[in-house]
Amino acid sequence: MPISGMMYMWGERAKHAPEEAGVYALYTEERVLVYVGGGTNLRDIFTRHLETNFSDDPRKREARYYKRELISNWEERVKELLDEYRREYGELPKLNIPLELPKKEVAHELGFHFYEDLDKPLYEAAFSLEDFWEKIGKVPAASLEFHQKRGDFARWISEVFMETQLAERIERIDKTGEDLRREILNALLRPEIAECPRCGTQTNPAKTWKMAGRPTKTGEKLQLTIGLYRCGNCKETFRKVIRKEKIKS
């Protein structure tokens, strides 16, 4: 167990956690560690999780217990805990691993090449969404801010992978630093989540289906994945195109 100390039952009392920076670990009913995270204010994080019932990643709803540790340099501590877990078990806790992303890999010229500023390449590149998730977690925050301000992430995801819902969600992120990194990673974890057009609440699709879309300007046939959403907050019902896929002739 990477975080020592008391184990607490997950629930409303977690809202009384200290308003301080720290790290935390989530455990299942069997007290198996499934997630390690952190932030600048544990009370805010726990309150958000409880009030939204983990809408950012519904897999965390299996959490029944948690541990916490107050520490100012929480980013380094999270990295240390995950490295320790990986050394012992050979992989990350299961909820620190993103949901399976499309395996499609693209050619070098279509990859996403990270820069910290104009004419300042990092010599890091991603050639699939899974690869992109890994790179987002390691490149400097300054690089994330540079590309986000230019709309580079959303444009690449939309034009290269045709993940329209994911691209729109990332485009709307208005954060900086580690908050920006966290929001992008969360979006990649759950690309089908959409924001309610009425109240902005993040919502999972109640139903999805596929249908033919309009051909592209070059005549390529498209297949659309459509999501039907019902907001748990304001009860608004809406539809969104989650992704587009080219159909081979």
Backbone bond lengths (Angstrom), bond angles and torsions (degrees), N, CA, C in turn:
res aa  C-N    CA-C-N  psi(-1)  N-CA   C-N-CA  omega(-1)  CA-C   N-CA-C  phi
1 M - - - 1.462 - - 1.523 108.77 -
2 P 1.317 118.69 112.79 1.464 120.18 -172.41 1.516 115.09 -68.35
3 I 1.343 119.00 -29.92 1.462 121.19 177.98 1.516 107.67 -102.24
4 S 1.315 116.27 120.51 1.456 119.45 -179.13 1.525 109.35 -84.09
5 G 1.319 116.05 170.11 1.457 119.93 176.84 1.508 113.33 102.71
6 M 1.344 114.61 -166.50 1.455 121.93 -172.47 1.524 112.90 -69.00
7 M 1.324 115.51 143.01 1.452 121.61 172.59 1.520 107.92 -102.43
8 Y 1.327 116.81 129.55 1.450 122.39 -177.67 1.524 109.98 -107.82
9 M 1.337 116.51 154.17 1.452 120.99 173.86 1.525 108.32 -80.27
10 W 1.344 116.48 133.64 1.461 120.61 179.88 1.528 109.43 -72.69
11 G 1.319 116.49 133.35 1.461 121.16 179.61 1.511 110.65 167.48
12 E 1.323 116.23 -166.30 1.462 121.93 -174.28 1.528 113.11 -57.03
13 R 1.312 117.28 -29.95 1.463 119.24 -178.74 1.522 111.98 -65.63
14 A 1.338 116.43 -19.12 1.468 119.39 178.27 1.521 111.26 -63.29
15 K 1.351 117.18 -20.68 1.462 120.79 178.19 1.526 111.95 -66.27
16 H 1.326 116.87 -13.11 1.465 120.52 179.60 1.528 112.38 -96.72
17 A 1.323 116.16 13.39 1.469 119.82 175.74 1.532 108.42 -60.80
18 P 1.318 117.99 156.05 1.477 120.43 179.76 1.532 112.01 -59.98
19 E 1.309 116.08 146.05 1.464 121.61 175.77 1.524 108.84 -84.05
20 E 1.328 114.83 61.84 1.457 121.18 -176.79 1.528 109.96 -136.77
21 A 1.316 114.87 162.64 1.459 120.06 177.40 1.524 109.68 -70.02
22 G 1.318 115.09 149.43 1.452 117.98 178.81 1.511 112.73 176.75
23 V 1.312 115.36 -175.00 1.456 122.90 177.40 1.519 108.57 -122.05
24 Y 1.334 115.09 160.33 1.461 118.61 178.72 1.524 109.72 -148.86
25 A 1.307 115.15 158.00 1.463 121.86 178.91 1.521 108.22 -130.12
26 L 1.329 117.16 137.42 1.458 123.19 178.60 1.525 109.68 -104.37
27 Y 1.336 115.60 142.28 1.457 122.10 -176.92 1.522 110.33 -129.67
28 T 1.324 116.00 150.38 1.465 121.71 177.59 1.524 110.28 -80.88
29 E 1.344 115.15 179.72 1.460 121.71 176.45 1.525 111.01 -55.25
30 E 1.341 115.77 -34.31 1.478 120.81 -179.90 1.525 111.48 -84.95
31 R 1.331 116.51 6.30 1.467 124.42 179.15 1.532 111.96 64.01
32 V 1.308 114.20 36.93 1.462 121.23 173.65 1.518 108.17 -92.85
33 L 1.339 116.71 128.37 1.458 120.37 -179.60 1.530 109.35 -69.93
34 V 1.347 116.22 128.47 1.462 119.52 -178.41 1.525 113.45 -124.15
35 Y 1.340 117.56 -12.81 1.468 118.70 -178.27 1.524 110.92 -157.27
36 V 1.336 115.57 141.13 1.462 122.52 173.44 1.523 107.67 -126.20
37 G 1.327 116.86 128.73 1.462 121.33 179.74 1.509 110.57 -145.57
38 G 1.315 116.00 -174.88 1.462 119.85 179.90 1.508 110.91 -172.12
39 G 1.334 115.62 177.36 1.455 120.33 179.55 1.506 111.50 177.64
40 T 1.314 115.01 -178.94 1.473 120.39 -175.80 1.518 113.09 -82.04
41 N 1.340 118.02 -15.02 1.458 121.20 -178.80 1.525 108.46 -149.86
42 L 1.340 116.29 101.29 1.460 120.16 -175.79 1.523 112.11 -64.08
43 R 1.315 117.21 -35.39 1.469 118.72 179.97 1.525 110.61 -62.03
44 D 1.329 117.02 -44.57 1.465 120.28 179.04 1.526 111.42 -61.82
45 I 1.332 116.19 -42.70 1.465 120.41 -179.30 1.525 110.56 -62.67
46 F 1.327 116.86 -47.86 1.458 120.48 -177.80 1.528 110.99 -66.01
47 T 1.324 116.28 -40.37 1.468 119.75 178.99 1.518 111.10 -61.51
48 R 1.345 116.51 -43.50 1.463 120.28 178.67 1.525 111.23 -62.42
49 H 1.333 116.12 -43.87 1.462 119.56 179.44 1.533 111.04 -60.97
50 L 1.324 116.31 -42.62 1.459 120.32 -177.59 1.522 111.88 -70.03
51 E 1.322 116.79 -42.04 1.464 120.02 -176.68 1.521 112.79 -72.73
52 T 1.334 117.23 -27.19 1.471 120.48 179.45 1.524 112.36 -103.06
53 N 1.319 116.60 -2.18 1.467 122.09 -176.62 1.525 110.88 52.45
54 F 1.331 114.40 49.19 1.470 121.82 176.98 1.529 112.12 55.93
55 S 1.337 117.04 46.12 1.460 118.95 -179.11 1.529 112.05 -65.76
56 D 1.346 117.68 -22.47 1.458 119.61 179.38 1.523 111.62 -70.88
57 D 1.332 117.19 -27.04 1.460 121.83 176.76 1.530 108.35 -156.96
58 P 1.327 117.56 90.26 1.465 121.37 -175.47 1.524 114.43 -57.90
59 R 1.318 118.41 -17.25 1.466 119.81 177.87 1.522 111.15 -60.19
60 K 1.338 117.07 -26.69 1.462 120.38 -177.53 1.526 112.97 -73.23
61 R 1.323 116.58 -4.69 1.467 119.38 -179.67 1.516 112.65 -67.15
62 E 1.325 117.17 -10.74 1.460 119.54 176.29 1.528 111.70 -80.21
63 A 1.332 117.90 -4.45 1.465 121.28 -179.42 1.526 110.48 -64.58
64 R 1.317 116.15 131.90 1.458 122.02 176.86 1.523 112.40 -123.06
65 Y 1.327 116.19 -20.59 1.458 120.92 -179.79 1.527 109.12 -139.22
66 Y 1.308 116.15 161.63 1.469 120.14 175.63 1.520 110.47 -151.00
67 K 1.330 114.16 158.77 1.457 122.45 170.30 1.517 107.44 -124.72
68 R 1.307 117.24 155.33 1.462 120.72 179.31 1.523 109.73 -141.54
69 E 1.316 113.79 156.38 1.459 120.49 179.69 1.525 107.63 -146.01
70 L 1.323 117.48 123.98 1.458 121.76 -179.42 1.527 109.69 -82.84
71 I 1.327 115.74 125.43 1.463 119.93 -179.14 1.524 108.22 -160.97
72 S 1.314 117.04 135.08 1.468 120.56 -174.72 1.528 112.29 -70.76
73 N 1.325 117.66 -42.90 1.478 120.18 179.74 1.525 109.81 -89.15
74 W 1.342 114.71 63.22 1.459 120.47 -172.92 1.522 112.87 -64.63
75 E 1.361 118.00 -30.89 1.463 119.29 -179.32 1.528 111.14 -60.81
76 E 1.333 115.90 -45.93 1.465 119.94 179.89 1.519 111.00 -66.43
77 R 1.350 115.79 -35.81 1.460 119.28 -179.61 1.525 111.09 -67.85
78 V 1.344 117.61 -40.05 1.463 120.25 176.85 1.522 109.82 -60.88
79 K 1.323 116.56 -46.31 1.460 120.56 179.46 1.525 110.65 -59.48
80 E 1.335 115.86 -42.54 1.463 120.88 -179.74 1.528 110.63 -62.76
81 L 1.329 116.96 -44.12 1.463 121.41 -179.49 1.528 111.62 -64.88
82 L 1.331 116.38 -41.65 1.461 119.60 -179.98 1.524 111.25 -68.65
83 D 1.329 116.82 -38.59 1.466 120.10 176.82 1.523 110.53 -63.03
84 E 1.340 115.62 -40.86 1.466 120.57 179.52 1.527 110.37 -63.79
85 Y 1.329 116.29 -42.99 1.461 120.54 179.73 1.530 110.62 -64.98
86 R 1.349 116.14 -42.95 1.463 120.32 -179.45 1.520 111.08 -62.77
87 R 1.332 116.76 -39.94 1.474 119.79 178.75 1.523 111.14 -62.34
88 E 1.327 116.71 -37.44 1.461 120.12 -176.14 1.524 112.52 -80.14
89 Y 1.355 116.80 -39.02 1.463 119.72 -172.78 1.530 113.78 -111.83
90 G 1.325 117.61 -7.13 1.458 120.27 177.47 1.514 115.02 83.03
91 E 1.314 118.06 1.31 1.458 122.47 178.50 1.522 109.17 -159.33
92 L 1.337 116.32 173.70 1.460 120.99 178.20 1.520 110.61 -80.87
93 P 1.358 118.18 160.73 1.471 119.14 170.19 1.526 108.85 -53.25
94 K 1.315 117.56 145.75 1.467 119.83 -166.53 1.524 113.85 -61.44
95 L 1.330 119.16 -28.45 1.461 119.66 -179.85 1.527 112.56 -89.88
96 N 1.319 117.12 -2.38 1.461 120.66 169.04 1.523 110.94 -88.91
97 I 1.336 115.83 -6.00 1.456 121.32 175.59 1.519 107.20 -95.10
98 P 1.327 119.39 129.52 1.463 119.80 -178.03 1.508 111.95 -66.19
99 L 1.336 115.85 153.61 1.446 119.60 171.24 1.522 108.81 -57.14
100 E 1.298 115.96 155.54 1.462 119.55 -175.91 1.526 110.86 -60.36
101 L 1.288 114.92 121.46 1.455 121.47 178.34 1.523 109.65 -96.53
102 P 1.329 117.46 158.81 1.470 118.99 178.08 1.520 111.70 -51.33
103 K 1.338 116.44 135.12 1.460 121.90 -174.59 1.530 113.67 -82.17
104 K 1.313 116.16 -5.53 1.455 119.93 -176.33 1.528 111.57 -54.16
105 E 1.330 115.87 126.23 1.458 121.01 174.61 1.521 108.73 -109.64
106 V 1.318 115.47 146.30 1.458 119.67 -176.58 1.524 110.13 -114.22
107 A 1.325 114.97 163.76 1.462 120.72 179.66 1.526 110.49 -66.18
108 H 1.321 115.08 162.46 1.463 121.04 -175.63 1.522 112.40 -54.07
109 E 1.320 117.01 -41.98 1.466 119.65 -176.33 1.529 112.35 -70.55
110 L 1.349 117.76 -17.17 1.463 120.88 178.55 1.527 112.52 -99.76
111 G 1.332 117.05 -0.93 1.453 120.51 179.04 1.513 111.65 -69.86
112 F 1.345 114.98 164.59 1.469 119.42 176.16 1.525 107.94 -93.34
113 H 1.320 116.58 118.68 1.457 122.44 -177.92 1.527 109.11 -105.97
114 F 1.317 115.40 119.55 1.467 121.33 -173.51 1.525 112.06 -81.20
115 Y 1.320 114.37 137.96 1.460 123.36 174.46 1.528 108.66 -126.58
116 E 1.315 116.44 154.78 1.469 120.71 173.04 1.524 110.14 -95.49
117 D 1.319 115.90 -23.08 1.457 123.06 176.48 1.525 107.05 -169.22
118 L 1.296 117.56 176.29 1.459 120.39 176.60 1.528 110.23 -56.76
119 D 1.319 116.20 132.33 1.462 122.35 -179.97 1.529 113.43 62.01
120 K 1.360 116.47 22.85 1.467 120.34 177.22 1.528 109.37 -128.78
121 P 1.348 117.70 70.81 1.469 120.61 -179.07 1.524 111.35 -68.40
122 L 1.327 115.03 147.87 1.468 120.70 176.89 1.525 111.68 -94.57
123 Y 1.333 116.89 -9.06 1.465 122.58 -175.85 1.533 110.84 58.55
124 E 1.339 113.80 37.60 1.467 122.53 171.59 1.522 106.26 -122.80
125 A 1.329 116.66 137.24 1.462 119.79 -178.80 1.521 109.96 -144.80
126 A 1.346 115.99 153.23 1.464 122.29 177.98 1.521 108.77 -121.86
127 F 1.341 115.97 138.54 1.458 120.51 -177.51 1.529 112.41 -122.73
128 S 1.330 116.50 8.16 1.464 122.81 173.72 1.524 106.18 -155.10
129 L 1.327 117.48 166.45 1.468 119.75 178.94 1.528 111.04 -68.73
130 E 1.315 116.73 -32.55 1.465 120.09 176.55 1.533 109.91 -65.46
131 D 1.318 115.75 -43.83 1.457 121.84 176.57 1.534 109.97 -62.96
132 F 1.324 116.21 -39.86 1.465 122.09 178.81 1.525 110.56 -60.84
133 W 1.341 116.85 -43.45 1.475 121.48 178.50 1.529 110.49 -57.94
134 E 1.309 116.23 -44.14 1.466 119.96 -179.27 1.528 111.11 -65.01
135 K 1.335 116.57 -41.97 1.466 120.12 -178.16 1.529 111.13 -69.19
136 I 1.319 117.50 -37.62 1.473 120.60 178.25 1.529 109.87 -59.36
137 G 1.295 116.97 -34.16 1.459 120.70 -179.00 1.514 114.58 -74.89
138 K 1.346 118.55 -11.24 1.468 119.30 -174.26 1.519 115.09 -123.50
139 V 1.349 119.20 -24.25 1.467 118.39 -177.38 1.523 109.93 -71.23
140 P 1.335 118.98 157.26 1.467 121.36 -179.82 1.529 112.07 -60.11
141 A 1.323 115.42 148.88 1.464 120.60 179.02 1.525 111.32 -59.48
142 A 1.336 117.12 -31.26 1.466 120.48 179.87 1.528 110.61 -61.46
143 S 1.325 116.85 -35.09 1.465 120.52 177.58 1.529 110.67 -68.31
144 L 1.330 116.71 -41.67 1.462 120.51 177.98 1.522 110.73 -59.90
145 E 1.322 116.19 -44.76 1.464 120.39 -179.22 1.526 111.18 -64.84
146 F 1.322 116.61 -41.10 1.461 121.27 179.54 1.528 110.81 -58.77
147 H 1.325 116.91 -50.07 1.465 120.43 -177.20 1.527 112.05 -72.54
148 Q 1.333 117.26 -36.51 1.461 119.29 -178.63 1.525 111.70 -65.08
149 K 1.331 117.07 -40.67 1.467 120.49 179.06 1.528 111.64 -62.17
150 R 1.323 116.93 -31.93 1.469 121.79 -179.18 1.534 112.41 -85.97
151 G 1.337 116.42 -9.19 1.464 119.62 -177.14 1.513 113.57 76.45
152 D 1.336 116.86 18.19 1.474 120.72 -174.88 1.527 112.94 -65.22
153 F 1.343 117.20 -42.14 1.462 119.89 -176.73 1.527 111.17 -62.19
154 A 1.325 116.23 -51.06 1.466 120.62 -177.46 1.524 110.89 -62.93
155 R 1.323 117.11 -40.77 1.460 120.65 -178.74 1.528 110.70 -63.92
156 W 1.334 117.27 -44.22 1.468 121.11 -179.46 1.522 110.90 -63.72
157 I 1.329 117.29 -45.27 1.465 121.00 -178.74 1.521 111.02 -64.75
158 S 1.324 116.73 -38.35 1.467 120.88 -179.44 1.524 111.86 -73.18
159 E 1.326 117.10 -47.28 1.462 120.35 -173.44 1.524 112.82 -78.71
160 V 1.322 117.51 -36.90 1.461 120.11 -175.81 1.526 112.17 -88.70
161 F 1.345 116.87 -41.47 1.463 120.50 -175.70 1.524 112.88 -106.89
162 M 1.323 117.57 -11.64 1.466 123.37 178.78 1.530 111.57 58.71
163 E 1.335 116.24 32.03 1.467 121.82 175.30 1.534 106.70 -90.09
164 T 1.326 115.73 82.17 1.459 119.93 -170.11 1.518 113.56 -66.16
165 Q 1.322 117.44 -44.63 1.463 120.40 -179.01 1.524 110.76 -63.88
166 L 1.314 117.02 -43.84 1.459 121.22 178.61 1.522 110.52 -62.57
167 A 1.322 117.24 -42.92 1.462 121.10 179.91 1.525 111.17 -62.01
168 E 1.335 117.10 -43.52 1.468 120.92 179.35 1.517 111.15 -63.07
169 R 1.316 115.89 -40.87 1.463 119.75 -178.39 1.523 111.17 -65.78
170 I 1.328 116.82 -42.95 1.455 120.17 178.82 1.522 111.06 -67.55
171 E 1.330 116.40 -37.81 1.465 120.08 179.88 1.523 111.75 -60.44
172 R 1.338 117.70 -31.98 1.463 121.72 -177.02 1.515 113.49 -81.31
173 I 1.316 118.31 -9.34 1.470 120.34 -177.95 1.521 109.63 -66.38
174 D 1.323 116.35 126.22 1.461 122.35 -178.55 1.527 108.97 -123.55
175 K 1.317 115.88 66.76 1.462 122.45 -178.18 1.523 109.10 -130.85
176 T 1.310 115.73 170.37 1.459 121.53 175.69 1.524 109.22 -132.83
177 G 1.320 115.53 167.29 1.460 121.13 173.91 1.517 113.71 56.97
178 E 1.331 115.11 -139.86 1.461 120.72 -176.81 1.521 112.05 -68.69
179 D 1.343 117.30 -26.33 1.466 119.45 175.52 1.525 110.22 -64.37
180 L 1.322 117.01 -38.86 1.459 121.19 177.40 1.522 110.05 -64.46
181 R 1.320 117.12 -45.43 1.471 120.85 178.95 1.529 110.31 -57.76
182 R 1.322 116.22 -47.31 1.457 120.18 -177.98 1.526 111.77 -62.33
183 E 1.334 117.29 -42.28 1.458 120.39 -178.84 1.530 111.42 -65.16
184 I 1.333 116.64 -39.95 1.470 119.31 178.90 1.526 110.42 -66.07
185 L 1.320 116.72 -44.04 1.461 120.09 179.11 1.520 111.03 -61.81
186 N 1.335 117.04 -41.50 1.465 120.36 178.69 1.522 111.04 -63.25
187 A 1.336 116.68 -40.01 1.457 120.22 179.07 1.527 110.68 -63.48
188 L 1.324 116.58 -40.53 1.463 120.48 179.56 1.524 111.52 -67.60
189 L 1.333 116.59 -30.14 1.459 120.47 178.59 1.520 111.70 -65.39
190 R 1.323 116.61 -39.48 1.456 121.38 -175.45 1.523 110.19 -130.39
191 P 1.336 118.21 72.65 1.463 120.44 -174.66 1.518 114.31 -64.83
192 E 1.349 117.72 -17.35 1.462 119.12 -177.51 1.524 112.77 -86.38
193 I 1.338 117.96 -9.29 1.460 120.34 179.31 1.525 109.56 -67.68
194 A 1.339 116.39 137.47 1.466 121.98 178.57 1.520 109.65 -126.58
195 E 1.324 116.22 153.22 1.455 121.11 175.66 1.518 109.58 -88.53
196 C 1.311 116.33 133.60 1.460 121.18 178.12 1.527 109.25 -61.11
197 P 1.336 118.58 128.88 1.464 120.33 -178.92 1.524 113.65 -67.06
198 R 1.328 117.24 -17.75 1.466 120.10 -178.64 1.525 112.21 -89.76
199 C 1.348 116.92 -48.16 1.470 118.94 -173.57 1.524 113.67 -119.79
200 G 1.334 118.27 -7.55 1.458 120.73 176.99 1.509 115.69 84.73
201 T 1.339 118.70 1.14 1.468 121.73 -179.68 1.526 110.32 -67.71
202 Q 1.327 116.76 134.06 1.460 120.23 177.59 1.525 109.54 -73.53
203 T 1.336 115.60 131.09 1.461 121.49 -169.87 1.518 111.37 -134.03
204 N 1.316 116.31 138.49 1.468 121.60 174.50 1.521 109.78 -84.91
205 P 1.330 117.89 149.18 1.464 119.18 178.28 1.524 110.89 -68.70
206 A 1.336 115.78 137.69 1.461 120.30 175.14 1.517 110.21 -79.85
207 K 1.346 115.44 -22.85 1.454 120.44 -176.30 1.522 108.62 -159.62
208 T 1.326 117.12 144.96 1.468 120.72 174.61 1.523 109.17 -132.04
209 W 1.314 115.81 152.85 1.456 120.98 175.42 1.523 109.55 -154.04
210 K 1.315 116.25 165.45 1.462 121.91 -179.35 1.524 109.60 -111.21
211 M 1.316 115.42 146.69 1.455 120.60 176.97 1.526 109.10 -153.55
212 A 1.317 115.96 160.91 1.465 120.42 179.50 1.526 109.80 -73.13
213 G 1.321 115.57 140.53 1.451 120.97 176.76 1.515 110.88 -109.14
214 R 1.314 116.76 175.92 1.454 120.80 177.94 1.525 110.05 -68.18
215 P 1.320 117.79 142.35 1.472 120.22 177.74 1.531 110.59 -61.06
216 T 1.321 116.06 153.72 1.460 120.80 176.21 1.532 109.65 -72.04
217 K 1.320 116.01 172.91 1.462 120.71 179.60 1.529 111.83 -61.77
218 T 1.341 115.05 -24.22 1.471 118.88 179.46 1.529 111.85 -92.79
219 G 1.346 116.77 5.91 1.455 120.59 176.20 1.511 115.49 89.80
220 E 1.330 118.65 4.77 1.468 121.03 -179.76 1.529 110.01 -75.31
221 K 1.329 116.27 138.41 1.454 121.17 179.05 1.532 110.39 -81.18
222 L 1.337 115.01 143.41 1.454 120.26 -178.44 1.523 111.29 -121.29
223 Q 1.318 115.28 147.32 1.458 122.00 170.89 1.523 107.66 -116.30
224 L 1.319 116.87 128.65 1.463 122.02 -177.76 1.522 110.56 -102.53
225 T 1.322 116.22 142.50 1.458 122.17 168.12 1.520 106.89 -104.09
226 I 1.323 116.78 117.77 1.458 122.92 -176.32 1.520 109.05 -106.00
227 G 1.329 116.54 139.82 1.457 121.77 175.52 1.517 111.02 -114.36
228 L 1.335 116.95 135.63 1.461 122.87 172.76 1.524 107.37 -102.20
229 Y 1.321 116.53 122.92 1.459 122.12 -174.32 1.529 110.64 -116.93
230 R 1.319 115.43 147.14 1.461 121.52 171.41 1.521 107.60 -134.42
231 C 1.327 116.20 111.36 1.460 121.89 -175.00 1.534 110.66 -63.66
232 G 1.324 116.04 129.10 1.457 120.20 179.06 1.514 112.97 -74.96
233 N 1.340 116.93 -12.77 1.463 120.20 -178.53 1.529 112.08 -93.35
234 C 1.346 117.09 -58.14 1.472 120.23 -176.24 1.526 112.90 -105.16
235 K 1.336 117.02 -1.54 1.473 123.46 177.45 1.530 113.68 70.36
236 E 1.330 117.87 11.71 1.461 121.08 176.55 1.536 109.91 -63.57
237 T 1.324 116.90 136.75 1.458 122.39 175.93 1.526 108.50 -106.94
238 F 1.319 116.93 132.16 1.461 119.99 -178.74 1.529 110.09 -152.66
239 R 1.327 115.21 165.48 1.462 121.44 178.82 1.516 109.77 -120.32
240 K 1.329 115.87 151.27 1.463 121.47 177.01 1.522 109.24 -143.17
241 V 1.332 115.51 145.07 1.465 120.18 169.96 1.517 107.13 -80.31
242 I 1.324 116.98 115.89 1.465 121.08 -177.83 1.524 110.37 -80.35
243 R 1.321 116.79 -45.42 1.466 119.20 179.48 1.524 110.54 -155.55
244 K 1.330 113.87 161.31 1.462 121.85 174.80 1.525 108.09 -120.78
245 E 1.309 116.17 142.04 1.464 120.61 178.55 1.528 108.90 -132.29
246 K 1.310 116.09 136.62 1.453 120.20 175.79 1.521 109.61 -76.47
247 I 1.310 116.41 135.61 1.466 122.02 179.36 1.522 108.80 -99.07
248 K 1.312 114.74 125.47 1.457 119.05 178.86 1.520 110.15 -70.28
249 S 1.310 115.63 138.08 1.477 121.00 179.37 1.522 109.96 -69.97
